[in-house]
Amino acid sequence: AEHATFFDPHVTYGMTAAFEPMHMLQKMPFHEIMRIALLGNHERLSAKRAYEIGLVSEVVPADKLRDAAQWAADAIASAPPLAIQGTVRSIWAARELSRSQALSLGYAFVGLGTNRESIQQGQAAFAAGKRMKWKLR
């Protein structure tokens, strides 16, 4: 939501900020990670700034937050679970591996995330002419 703020309080409380900044290295620019990690409680990122640097993918008005989250959850839940699982695993692996290593595992992830039942679910929805209400972002 527009009013959300983001910060990392570790150093303020005498703790090393280690895992959180390490995970953010592939999401945010280096200088932004250094700033949020080193400034601790002294500064917070606005939702707008978090969106600009790639920490969040969407910012909505506070009164629309629940609807936006519910829409995304419903859309994801409407797909065959195995296809969602295979997709998530492949994306996370691609973040950890080199591009060529990840691509070499692509068919394995397709195999893990696709079976006859999931394809039948997708084909049944298509054959029934089921049209989803999509949104433009």
C-alpha positions in Angstrom: 0.0 0.0 0.0 1.1 3.6 -0.5 1.7 4.1 3.2 4.1 1.1 3.6 7.7 1.7 4.6 10.7 -0.5 4.6 13.9 -0.6 6.7 16.4 -3.0 8.2 17.0 -2.3 11.9 19.8 -4.8 12.5 22.8 -2.4 12.9 20.7 0.0 15.1 20.4 -2.9 17.6 24.0 -4.0 17.4 23.4 -6.9 15.0 25.0 -7.6 11.6 22.7 -7.3 8.7 23.8 -10.3 6.7 21.2 -12.6 5.2 18.6 -9.9 4.2 21.0 -7.7 2.3 22.5 -10.8 0.6 19.1 -11.9 -0.6 18.3 -8.4 -1.8 21.4 -8.2 -4.0 19.6 -9.7 -6.9 16.5 -7.5 -6.4 17.8 -4.0 -5.7 20.7 -1.8 -6.7 23.8 -2.2 -4.6 23.9 1.4 -3.3 20.3 1.1 -2.1 21.1 -2.1 -0.2 24.1 -0.5 1.4 22.0 2.5 2.4 19.1 0.6 3.9 21.5 -1.9 5.8 23.8 0.8 7.2 21.3 3.4 8.1 19.1 1.0 10.2 16.3 2.8 12.0 17.4 6.2 10.8 15.7 6.0 7.4 12.9 4.2 5.8 12.1 3.6 2.1 8.7 4.8 1.0 6.4 2.4 -1.0 7.0 4.6 -4.0 10.8 4.3 -3.7 10.6 0.6 -3.0 8.7 0.2 -6.3 11.2 2.4 -8.2 14.1 0.2 -7.2 12.4 -3.2 -7.6 11.8 -4.2 -4.0 8.0 -4.4 -4.6 6.1 -5.0 -7.8 3.0 -2.9 -7.2 1.8 -0.1 -4.9 -1.9 0.4 -4.4 -3.9 2.8 -2.2 -4.4 1.5 1.3 -8.1 1.0 0.8 -7.4 -1.2 -2.3 -4.7 -3.3 -0.6 -6.8 -6.3 0.4 -8.6 -6.4 -2.9 -5.2 -6.3 -4.8 -3.7 -9.1 -2.6 -6.9 -11.2 -2.9 -6.9 -10.8 -6.7 -3.3 -12.0 -7.0 -3.9 -14.9 -4.6 -7.0 -16.0 -6.4 -5.3 -15.7 -9.8 -2.4 -17.9 -8.6 -4.7 -20.4 -6.9 -6.8 -20.8 -10.1 -3.8 -22.4 -11.9 -3.0 -26.1 -11.5 -0.8 -26.3 -8.3 1.9 -28.5 -10.0 2.4 -25.9 -12.7 2.8 -23.1 -10.1 5.2 -25.2 -8.1 7.4 -26.0 -11.2 7.4 -22.4 -12.2 8.4 -21.1 -8.8 11.2 -23.7 -8.5 12.6 -22.9 -12.0 12.6 -19.1 -11.3 14.4 -19.6 -7.9 16.9 -21.9 -9.5 17.6 -19.4 -12.3 18.4 -16.8 -9.6 21.0 -19.1 -8.1 22.6 -20.6 -11.2 24.2 -19.2 -14.2 21.9 -18.7 -17.2 23.3 -21.7 -19.1 23.1 -24.0 -16.0 19.5 -22.9 -15.4 18.6 -23.5 -19.0 20.1 -26.9 -18.9 17.6 -27.8 -16.1 14.6 -26.3 -17.9 13.2 -29.6 -19.1 13.6 -31.1 -15.6 11.5 -28.3 -14.2 8.9 -28.7 -16.9 8.8 -32.4 -16.0 8.5 -31.6 -12.3 5.8 -29.0 -12.8 3.7 -30.7 -15.5 1.7 -33.8 -15.5 -1.3 -35.2 -17.4 -3.8 -33.8 -14.8 -2.4 -30.3 -14.9 -2.5 -30.2 -18.7 -6.0 -31.6 -18.7 -7.1 -28.8 -16.3 -5.7 -26.2 -18.5 -7.1 -27.7 -21.7 -10.5 -28.1 -20.1 -10.6 -24.4 -19.2 -9.5 -23.4 -22.8 -12.0 -25.8 -24.4 -14.8 -24.5 -22.3 -14.1 -21.0 -23.6 -13.5 -19.9 -20.0 -12.4 -16.3 -20.2 -10.8 -14.8 -17.2 -11.1 -11.2 -16.3 -7.6 -9.8 -16.6 -6.2 -6.5 -15.4 -3.7 -4.2 -17.0 -0.8 -3.1 -14.8 
